[in-house]
Amino acid sequence: MNKSAYYKQLKERSETPLNLGEFQLWEIFYPEDLYMRKHSHGAPYFSFVLEGGYSEKLGSRVNVRQSGDLIVHTAQESHSVRFHDRLTRIFEIDLSDGWIRGNPELANAFGDRTEFRGGELGSIAARMYGEFLKNDPFSPLAIKGLVFELVAGAAREKSSETRRGSAPKWLTRVDEMLREGFADKILLEDIAEEAGVHPAHLSREFRRRTGCTVGERVRRLRIDEACRKLAETDLDLAAIGALVGFYDQSHFSANFKRLTGFTPGEYRSVLRRDQIPTS
């Protein structure tokens, strides 16, 4: 069954796709509890969960997707999907085979299935969604630039994952500690002692392997978690900032905007389709 017929079966409406030749953008509405049997998509694409969520089965693995998740789907990927008990909205970015062949340096982004939670790549997808809704004479140009930014960012993340994958065990443990304790006060000396290495060696190797400093990694993890809470909860901004480790709302907002380009309130509004920031 082709994609057009596939979506036609859905009872919930979907926005008319924005066709830019090399790219096609959709906002797709899925009714609660909808089940989609195993199916595949021909070309790689991105999906950004705006609202709701679903569980998908890929082979023997089951993944749960929630608001704020950005997924890079590979060509010919097969999965079945069960949507949760509320309306789900997904922003999908389809890339043409011709565009992918014409940009081989970015092929690394689509080597295998990858997922991201909020952060820099999620904010790029949110900005692209904002341009999709605006759809003014300048939106196609803005969207094309954001597609390149998104694919390049995904490719860069894949390269970083590859470097981390070949890292020594102590460095893998450091990254685990950061993931587990990013909301707490983290001292480099404590992490180095736990890992059994000198702080200077830790800093140098961490940056070489991941492309960022330990402090930058912690900040990104905090912002990623903040993105999830902004998408999924009604907690106020100060509460979210405190939960993810920032000492006050202004500190949280400044770091969030520096990393994503949005204020926390703007990011929440875009995902909930309340309003589209003009800057």
C-alpha positions as CSV (number, residue, x, y, z in Angstrom):
1,M,0.0,0.0,0.0
2,N,1.4,3.4,-0.9
3,K,1.8,6.2,1.6
4,S,-1.1,8.2,0.2
5,A,-3.6,5.3,0.6
6,Y,-2.1,4.5,4.0
7,Y,-2.9,7.9,5.5
8,K,-6.3,8.0,3.8
9,Q,-7.5,5.2,6.0
10,L,-7.1,7.3,9.1
11,K,-10.3,8.7,10.4
12,E,-8.6,11.7,11.9
13,R,-7.7,14.6,9.7
14,S,-4.2,15.4,8.7
15,E,-2.9,18.8,7.5
16,T,-2.4,19.2,3.7
17,P,1.3,18.3,3.2
18,L,3.7,21.1,2.3
19,N,5.5,19.9,-0.8
20,L,8.9,21.6,-1.4
21,G,10.0,19.2,-4.1
22,E,13.0,17.6,-2.3
23,F,11.1,17.6,1.0
24,Q,7.6,17.0,2.0
25,L,6.3,18.1,5.4
26,W,3.2,16.8,7.2
27,E,1.3,17.3,10.4
28,I,-0.4,14.0,10.9
29,F,-3.2,13.4,13.4
30,Y,-3.7,9.9,14.8
31,P,-6.8,8.9,16.8
32,E,-6.4,7.4,20.3
33,D,-5.8,3.6,20.5
34,L,-5.2,3.3,16.7
35,Y,-3.2,0.2,15.8
36,M,-1.1,0.1,12.6
37,R,0.0,-3.3,11.5
38,K,3.6,-3.9,10.4
39,H,4.5,-1.6,7.5
40,S,7.6,0.0,6.0
41,H,8.6,3.4,4.5
42,G,10.7,3.5,1.3
43,A,13.0,6.5,2.1
44,P,14.5,7.8,5.3
45,Y,12.5,10.4,7.2
46,F,12.3,12.3,10.5
47,S,9.3,12.2,12.8
48,F,8.8,14.7,15.7
49,V,6.2,13.9,18.3
50,L,4.2,17.1,19.0
51,E,1.5,15.7,21.3
52,G,0.5,12.3,22.6
53,G,2.5,9.2,22.2
54,Y,2.7,5.6,21.0
55,S,4.5,2.3,21.3
56,E,6.2,0.8,18.3
57,K,7.6,-2.6,17.7
58,L,10.7,-3.1,15.6
59,G,11.6,-6.8,15.5
60,S,11.7,-7.9,19.1
61,R,12.2,-4.5,20.5
62,V,9.4,-2.2,21.8
63,N,10.0,1.6,22.0
64,V,7.7,4.1,23.7
65,R,7.6,7.5,22.1
66,Q,6.4,10.7,23.8
67,S,6.0,14.4,23.1
68,G,9.3,16.0,22.2
69,D,10.9,12.9,20.8
70,L,12.6,13.2,17.4
71,I,13.2,9.9,15.5
72,V,15.5,9.4,12.5
73,H,13.9,6.5,10.5
74,T,16.0,4.5,8.1
75,A,15.0,3.4,4.5
76,Q,12.8,0.3,4.4
77,E,12.4,0.3,8.2
78,S,9.5,-2.0,9.2
79,H,7.5,-1.4,12.4
80,S,4.0,-1.8,13.9
81,V,2.5,1.0,16.0
82,R,0.0,1.2,18.8
83,F,-1.1,4.8,19.7
84,H,-1.8,5.7,23.3
85,D,-5.2,6.7,24.7
86,R,-5.1,10.3,23.5
87,L,-4.9,12.1,20.2
88,T,-1.3,12.1,18.8
89,R,0.2,14.7,16.5
90,I,3.3,14.0,14.6
91,F,5.3,16.3,12.4
92,E,7.0,14.3,9.6
93,I,9.8,15.4,7.3
94,D,10.1,13.2,4.2
95,L,13.3,13.5,2.2
96,S,13.5,12.5,-1.5
97,D,15.9,9.8,-2.7
98,G,17.4,12.4,-5.1
99,W,18.2,14.8,-2.2
100,I,19.8,12.0,-0.2
101,R,21.9,10.8,-3.2
102,G,23.0,14.4,-3.9
103,N,24.3,14.9,-0.3
104,P,26.4,11.8,0.4
105,E,28.3,13.5,3.1
106,L,25.2,13.5,5.2
107,A,24.4,9.8,4.7
108,N,25.8,8.9,8.1
109,A,22.6,10.4,9.6
110,F,20.5,7.6,8.2
111,G,22.8,4.6,8.8
112,D,20.6,3.2,11.5
113,R,17.6,4.2,13.6
114,T,18.4,7.0,16.0
115,E,16.3,8.8,18.6
116,F,16.7,12.2,20.3
117,R,14.9,13.8,23.2
118,G,14.5,17.5,22.9
119,G,17.7,19.5,23.0
120,E,19.3,21.1,20.0
121,L,17.9,18.7,17.4
122,G,14.4,18.8,18.9
123,S,14.5,22.6,18.8
124,I,15.5,22.6,15.1
125,A,12.5,20.4,14.4
126,A,10.3,22.7,16.5
127,R,11.5,25.7,14.5
128,M,10.8,23.9,11.3
129,Y,7.3,23.1,12.5
130,G,6.8,26.8,13.2
131,E,7.8,27.6,9.6
132,F,5.4,24.9,8.4
133,L,2.5,26.6,10.2
134,K,3.5,30.1,9.1
135,N,3.9,29.0,5.4
136,D,4.6,32.5,4.2
137,P,6.7,33.4,1.1
138,F,9.9,33.0,3.2
139,S,9.1,29.7,4.8
140,P,10.3,27.4,2.0
141,L,13.8,28.9,2.1
142,A,13.9,28.8,5.9
143,I,12.7,25.2,5.9
144,K,15.4,24.1,3.5
145,G,18.1,25.6,5.6
146,L,16.6,23.9,8.7
147,V,16.5,20.5,6.9
148,F,20.3,20.8,6.3
149,E,20.8,21.9,9.9
150,L,18.8,18.9,11.2
151,V,20.4,16.3,9.0
152,A,23.9,17.6,9.7
153,G,23.2,17.7,13.4
154,A,22.0,14.1,13.3
155,A,25.1,13.0,11.4
156,R,27.3,14.8,13.9
157,E,25.6,13.0,16.8
158,K,26.1,9.7,15.1
159,S,29.8,10.4,14.7
160,S,30.0,11.3,18.4
161,E,28.2,8.0,19.3
162,T,30.7,6.1,17.3
163,R,33.6,7.7,19.1
164,R,31.9,7.0,22.5
165,G,31.3,3.4,21.4
166,S,35.0,2.8,21.2
167,A,35.8,4.7,24.4
168,P,37.5,3.0,27.4
169,K,35.2,1.6,30.0
170,W,36.0,4.3,32.5
171,L,34.8,7.0,30.1
172,T,31.6,5.0,29.4
173,R,31.0,4.9,33.1
174,V,31.5,8.7,33.4
175,D,28.8,9.3,30.8
176,E,26.5,6.9,32.7
177,M,27.1,8.9,35.9
178,L,26.3,12.2,34.1
179,R,23.1,10.7,32.7
180,E,22.1,9.5,36.1
181,G,23.0,12.6,38.1
182,F,22.8,15.6,35.8
183,A,20.2,17.3,37.9
184,D,22.5,17.3,40.9
185,K,25.6,19.4,41.6
186,I,28.4,17.6,39.7
187,L,32.1,18.1,40.6
188,L,34.7,17.1,38.1
189,E,37.0,15.9,40.9
190,D,34.3,13.5,42.2
191,I,33.6,12.0,38.8
192,A,37.3,11.6,38.2
193,E,37.8,9.9,41.5
194,E,34.9,7.5,40.8
195,A,36.3,6.7,37.4
196,G,39.9,6.2,38.7
197,V,41.6,8.8,36.5
198,H,43.1,12.3,36.9
199,P,40.6,15.2,36.4
200,A,42.8,16.7,33.6
201,H,42.9,13.4,31.8
202,L,39.2,12.9,32.1
203,S,38.5,16.4,30.7
204,R,40.8,16.0,27.8
205,E,39.6,12.5,26.8
206,F,35.9,13.3,27.3
207,R,36.2,16.3,24.9
208,R,38.2,14.3,22.4
209,R,35.7,11.5,22.4
210,T,32.4,13.4,22.6
211,G,33.2,16.8,21.0
212,C,32.0,18.6,24.1
213,T,33.2,19.3,27.7
214,V,31.8,17.6,30.8
215,G,30.0,20.9,31.7
216,E,28.4,21.1,28.2
217,R,27.3,17.5,28.4
218,V,25.6,18.2,31.7
219,R,23.9,21.3,30.4
220,R,22.6,19.4,27.3
221,L,21.2,16.6,29.5
222,R,19.4,19.1,31.6
223,I,17.9,20.9,28.6
224,D,16.9,17.5,27.1
225,E,15.0,16.6,30.2
226,A,13.5,20.1,30.4
227,C,12.2,19.7,26.8
228,R,10.5,16.5,27.9
229,K,8.8,18.1,30.9
230,L,7.7,21.1,28.9
231,A,6.1,18.8,26.3
232,E,4.5,16.3,28.7
233,T,3.6,18.3,31.8
234,D,1.8,21.4,32.9
235,L,4.5,22.2,35.5
236,D,5.5,25.9,35.7
237,L,8.8,27.0,34.3
238,A,10.5,27.6,37.6
239,A,9.5,24.1,38.8
240,I,10.9,22.5,35.7
241,G,14.1,24.5,35.9
242,A,14.6,23.4,39.5
243,L,13.9,19.7,38.8
244,V,16.5,19.5,36.1
245,G,19.2,21.3,38.1
246,F,19.1,25.0,37.4
247,Y,19.2,27.3,40.5
248,D,16.5,29.7,39.3
249,Q,14.2,30.4,36.4
250,S,16.3,33.1,34.8
251,H,19.3,30.8,34.8
252,F,17.2,28.0,33.3
253,S,15.7,30.3,30.7
254,A,19.0,31.8,29.6
255,N,20.6,28.3,29.2
256,F,17.5,26.9,27.4
257,K,17.5,29.7,24.9
258,R,21.2,29.6,24.3
259,L,21.0,25.9,23.4
260,T,17.7,25.7,21.6
261,G,17.0,29.2,20.3
262,F,13.6,29.2,22.2
263,T,12.6,30.4,25.6
264,P,11.0,27.5,27.6
265,G,7.6,29.1,27.2
266,E,8.0,29.5,23.4
267,Y,9.1,25.8,23.1
268,R,6.0,24.6,25.0
269,S,3.8,26.9,22.9
270,V,5.1,25.5,19.6
271,L,4.6,21.9,20.6
272,R,1.1,22.7,21.8
273,R,0.3,24.9,18.8
274,D,-0.7,27.8,21.0
275,Q,1.3,30.3,19.0
276,I,4.4,30.5,16.8
277,P,7.3,32.8,18.0
278,T,8.1,35.5,15.6
279,S,11.8,35.6,16.4
